[in-house]
Amino acid sequence: MRVSKQDRHLIALDLDGTVLHHDSTMDAEVADSIRALADAGHEIVIATGRSVDATLPVVEELRIRPTWVVACNGAVTLKRDTLADRAYRKEYVETFDPSEVLRRIRSRLVTARFGVETPEGEFLFTENIPASTLPGRKREVPFDELLKVQATRMVVVSPDHVLEDFLALVDTMGLTRVSYAIGFTAWLDIAPEGVSKESALEVVRARLDIPRSHVFAAGDGHNDIQMLRWAGRHGESVAMGQAADDVKVHATRVTGTVEDGGWRPRSAIASPRCSADPRGRLG
C-alpha cells in the first residue's frame, strides 16, 4: 500500500558501512527493505562519498529508481533521466580550485598520495590510490598537473600515518576553505567549501517539497556527520553500530552494525525515539 504524498518521507542512505558491507556486498534483507520503502512511495536518496560511476551500479543492484542520487559527498547531485547514460544526468555540480590546499597539505605530508576528481568524472592521481569508490576513468599525472584543474573533490591518502596521527595533523592545517571528511583509514576527502551531503540533501528536500519532519538519514562515517545532524534537527537520524563515538553523538539514535544488517532489538536501541520499523531494522 502506497503512502500519500503528504505522508512520504525522504530517506537518505549512506552506502559503504550502511547499506554495503566494507567488501561492497549487501544483505538481501536490507535491499528488500529499501525496495519496500521505495515501492510504498517514500523518496529514497542515496547519499555517498563514492564517485558517480561507483554509485550507479549499487543503485541498479538495489533495483530502485530514485529521482535523486547524491554522490561525491554532495558535490554531484544526479537526477533521473531515462534518456541519459545509465538513466541519470548531473543536475548540480559543485567545483573548487584545489591548488592552494594541495600545496598546503603537501608541505606537511610529503609522502602522501594525492588525487583530484574532475567535473567530467575523471580521477587524476600522483600515485595509485586503490579504492572501488573512485571513478573508473583514472590517469596518473605529475603533482603540478593537479594544480591546474577544477575539482569536485580532492583525496589525500597517507599510508605512513596511523589514523590518530593523521587526525591530529589535519587539525593543525586550518582547512577553513574546504569541507573535509576522514574515513577509518588515513584518508582525507576534501569537497568545495560549504558542500556536503547535508547541503545537497537540503536542495533535494526542497525540490521534493518534503517537510523537514519527514526526513530520515542513516550513516556511519565522519562524512555523514552533517547529514545526521541535518536529519535529526526535525526528523530522525541513525548512526550504525560500528560508527565512531564522535559520529554516533550527532545521531538521534544508534542501531546495529552493518554486519548485523543494521538490526538491533527495540529494547537495545540507544534512543527513546521509535525505530524505522517495528523490529528496529535499518531502512
C-alpha positions as CSV (number, residue, x, y, z in Angstrom):
1,M,0.0,0.0,0.0
2,R,1.4,3.4,-1.1
3,V,1.6,6.3,1.3
4,S,0.0,9.6,0.3
5,K,2.1,12.5,-0.9
6,Q,1.7,14.2,2.4
7,D,3.0,11.2,4.3
8,R,6.0,10.3,2.2
9,H,9.5,10.6,3.8
10,L,12.9,11.5,2.3
11,I,15.1,8.6,3.3
12,A,18.8,9.4,2.9
13,L,21.1,6.4,3.0
14,D,24.9,6.3,3.0
15,L,26.3,3.3,1.1
16,D,29.6,2.0,2.5
17,G,29.2,0.8,6.0
18,T,25.5,1.4,6.0
19,V,23.8,-0.3,3.0
20,L,27.0,-2.1,1.9
21,H,29.5,-4.1,3.9
22,H,33.1,-3.0,3.7
23,D,33.7,-5.5,0.9
24,S,30.8,-3.8,-1.1
25,T,28.4,-6.7,-0.7
26,M,24.9,-6.1,0.7
27,D,22.4,-8.2,2.7
28,A,19.4,-9.3,0.7
29,E,17.1,-8.4,3.5
30,V,18.4,-4.9,3.7
31,A,18.0,-4.4,0.0
32,D,14.4,-5.8,0.2
33,S,13.6,-3.3,3.0
34,I,14.9,-0.4,0.9
35,R,12.8,-1.6,-2.1
36,A,9.7,-1.9,0.1
37,L,10.1,1.7,1.2
38,A,10.5,2.9,-2.4
39,D,7.6,0.8,-3.6
40,A,5.5,2.4,-0.8
41,G,6.1,5.8,-2.2
42,H,8.9,7.1,0.0
43,E,11.8,9.1,-1.6
44,I,15.0,7.1,-1.3
45,V,18.1,9.2,-1.8
46,I,21.4,7.5,-1.9
47,A,23.9,9.9,-0.3
48,T,27.5,8.7,-0.7
49,G,31.1,9.8,-1.0
50,R,31.5,7.5,-3.9
51,S,32.1,8.8,-7.4
52,V,29.1,8.7,-9.8
53,D,30.3,5.6,-11.7
54,A,30.9,3.8,-8.4
55,T,27.4,4.7,-7.2
56,L,25.0,4.0,-10.0
57,P,25.9,0.2,-10.1
58,V,24.8,0.0,-6.5
59,V,21.5,1.8,-7.3
60,E,21.0,-0.7,-10.1
61,E,21.8,-3.6,-7.8
62,L,19.2,-2.4,-5.3
63,R,16.7,-2.4,-8.1
64,I,15.3,1.0,-7.2
65,R,14.8,4.1,-9.4
66,P,15.2,7.1,-7.1
67,T,14.6,10.5,-8.5
68,W,17.7,11.9,-6.9
69,V,21.2,10.5,-6.1
70,V,23.9,12.4,-4.2
71,A,27.5,11.4,-5.0
72,C,31.0,12.8,-4.2
73,N,29.9,13.8,-0.7
74,G,27.4,16.3,-2.1
75,A,29.5,17.8,-4.9
76,V,27.5,16.0,-7.6
77,T,23.7,15.6,-7.5
78,L,22.1,13.4,-10.1
79,K,18.5,13.5,-11.3
80,R,16.8,10.6,-13.0
81,D,16.6,11.0,-16.8
82,T,15.7,7.9,-18.8
83,L,17.4,9.4,-21.9
84,A,20.7,9.9,-20.1
85,D,23.6,7.4,-19.7
86,R,22.5,4.9,-17.1
87,A,19.3,6.9,-16.7
88,Y,20.8,9.7,-14.7
89,R,22.1,13.2,-15.6
90,K,24.2,15.6,-13.5
91,E,21.8,18.2,-12.2
92,Y,24.1,20.1,-9.8
93,V,27.9,20.0,-9.8
94,E,30.0,22.0,-7.3
95,T,33.7,22.6,-8.0
96,F,36.6,24.4,-6.4
97,D,40.3,25.3,-7.2
98,P,42.3,22.7,-5.2
99,S,45.7,24.3,-5.8
100,E,46.1,26.2,-2.5
101,V,45.0,23.3,-0.3
102,L,47.1,20.8,-2.3
103,R,50.2,22.9,-1.8
104,R,49.5,23.3,1.9
105,I,48.9,19.7,2.6
106,R,51.9,18.5,0.5
107,S,54.2,20.8,2.6
108,R,53.1,18.8,5.7
109,L,52.5,15.3,4.2
110,V,55.4,14.9,1.8
111,T,54.9,11.2,1.3
112,A,51.1,11.4,0.8
113,R,49.3,10.3,-2.3
114,F,47.1,12.9,-4.0
115,G,44.1,12.7,-6.3
116,V,41.6,15.1,-7.8
117,E,38.2,14.2,-9.3
118,T,37.1,16.4,-12.2
119,P,33.6,17.6,-13.0
120,E,33.8,15.2,-16.0
121,G,34.2,12.3,-13.7
122,E,37.9,11.6,-14.3
123,F,40.3,10.9,-11.4
124,L,43.8,12.3,-11.7
125,F,46.3,10.9,-9.2
126,T,50.0,11.1,-8.3
127,E,50.3,7.5,-7.1
128,N,47.8,4.7,-7.3
129,I,45.0,5.0,-4.7
130,P,43.3,1.6,-4.7
131,A,39.6,2.1,-3.9
132,S,36.4,0.8,-5.5
133,T,34.7,4.1,-4.6
134,L,36.7,6.2,-7.1
135,P,35.9,6.8,-10.8
136,G,36.7,4.1,-13.3
137,R,38.5,6.7,-15.5
138,K,41.8,7.2,-13.9
139,R,45.1,8.8,-15.0
140,E,48.4,9.2,-13.3
141,V,49.8,12.7,-13.6
142,P,52.6,14.8,-12.1
143,F,51.6,16.7,-8.9
144,D,51.8,20.1,-10.7
145,E,49.0,19.0,-13.1
146,L,46.6,18.6,-10.2
147,L,47.1,22.3,-9.6
148,K,45.6,23.3,-13.0
149,V,42.2,21.7,-12.8
150,Q,38.9,22.4,-11.2
151,A,37.8,19.7,-8.8
152,T,34.6,18.2,-7.4
153,R,36.7,16.7,-4.7
154,M,40.3,16.0,-3.6
155,V,41.6,12.9,-2.0
156,V,44.7,12.6,0.2
157,V,45.9,9.2,1.4
158,S,48.8,8.9,3.7
159,P,49.9,5.3,4.2
160,D,52.7,6.4,6.6
161,H,50.3,7.7,9.2
162,V,48.0,5.9,11.6
163,L,44.5,7.4,11.8
164,E,45.0,9.1,15.1
165,D,48.2,10.9,14.0
166,F,46.6,11.8,10.7
167,L,43.6,13.4,12.5
168,A,46.0,15.4,14.7
169,L,48.0,16.6,11.8
170,V,44.9,17.6,9.8
171,D,43.6,19.6,12.8
172,T,46.8,21.8,12.6
173,M,46.3,22.7,8.9
174,G,43.5,25.1,9.3
175,L,41.5,23.9,6.3
176,T,38.9,26.6,6.6
177,R,38.1,27.0,2.9
178,V,37.0,23.4,2.2
179,S,34.8,20.8,3.8
180,Y,36.6,17.5,4.6
181,A,35.8,14.1,6.0
182,I,38.1,11.4,7.2
183,G,37.4,7.7,6.9
184,F,38.6,4.8,9.1
185,T,42.0,4.9,7.4
186,A,44.4,7.8,6.9
187,W,42.2,9.2,4.1
188,L,41.2,12.9,3.7
189,D,38.3,13.7,1.3
190,I,38.0,17.4,0.6
191,A,34.9,19.0,-1.1
192,P,34.1,22.5,-2.2
193,E,33.6,24.9,0.7
194,G,30.1,24.6,2.1
195,V,29.4,21.4,0.2
196,S,28.4,18.2,2.0
197,K,25.8,15.5,1.9
198,E,23.7,17.9,4.1
199,S,23.8,20.8,1.6
200,A,22.9,18.6,-1.4
201,L,20.1,16.8,0.5
202,E,18.5,20.1,1.6
203,V,18.3,21.2,-2.0
204,V,16.7,17.8,-2.9
205,R,14.3,18.1,0.1
206,A,13.2,21.5,-1.1
207,R,12.8,20.3,-4.7
208,L,10.6,17.4,-3.5
209,D,8.7,19.7,-1.1
210,I,9.0,17.2,1.8
211,P,8.7,18.7,5.3
212,R,11.8,18.6,7.5
213,S,10.0,16.5,10.0
214,H,9.7,13.8,7.3
215,V,13.4,13.4,6.9
216,F,15.3,10.2,7.8
217,A,19.1,9.6,7.4
218,A,21.5,6.8,8.2
219,G,25.2,6.7,8.0
220,D,28.4,5.6,9.7
221,G,31.3,7.8,8.7
222,H,32.7,11.2,9.5
223,N,31.4,12.4,6.2
224,D,27.9,11.6,7.4
225,I,28.0,13.9,10.5
226,Q,26.5,16.9,8.9
227,M,23.8,14.8,7.2
228,L,22.9,13.1,10.6
229,R,22.7,16.5,12.3
230,W,20.6,17.9,9.5
231,A,18.1,15.0,9.6
232,G,18.0,14.9,13.3
233,R,17.0,18.5,13.8
234,H,13.4,17.8,12.9
235,G,13.3,14.2,11.8
236,E,15.3,11.0,12.5
237,S,19.0,10.2,12.1
238,V,20.6,6.9,12.7
239,A,24.3,6.0,13.2
240,M,25.4,2.5,12.5
241,G,26.6,0.5,15.5
242,Q,30.2,0.3,14.2
243,A,30.5,4.1,13.8
244,A,33.0,6.0,15.9
245,D,31.7,7.7,19.0
246,D,32.2,11.1,17.6
247,V,29.8,10.2,14.7
248,K,27.2,8.5,16.9
249,V,26.9,11.6,19.1
250,H,25.3,13.5,16.2
251,A,22.6,11.0,15.5
252,T,19.2,10.8,17.3
253,R,19.8,7.1,17.9
254,V,22.2,4.2,17.2
255,T,21.3,1.0,15.6
256,G,23.1,-2.3,15.0
257,T,26.2,-2.7,12.9
258,V,26.3,-3.2,9.2
259,E,27.4,-6.8,9.8
260,D,24.1,-7.3,11.6
261,G,22.1,-5.7,8.7
262,G,21.6,-2.6,10.9
263,W,19.3,-4.7,13.1
264,R,19.0,-4.2,16.9
265,P,16.1,-5.3,19.1
266,R,13.9,-2.3,20.1
267,S,14.9,-2.7,23.8
268,A,18.6,-2.1,22.8
269,I,18.1,1.0,20.6
270,A,20.1,3.8,22.1
271,S,17.3,6.4,21.9
272,P,13.7,6.8,23.1
273,R,12.6,7.6,19.6
274,C,10.9,4.9,17.6
275,S,12.7,2.8,15.1
276,A,12.5,2.8,11.3
277,D,10.3,-0.3,11.5
278,P,8.8,-2.3,14.4
279,R,11.9,-4.6,14.7
280,G,14.5,-1.8,14.7
281,R,15.9,-2.7,11.3
282,L,17.6,0.0,9.3
283,G,15.9,1.3,6.2
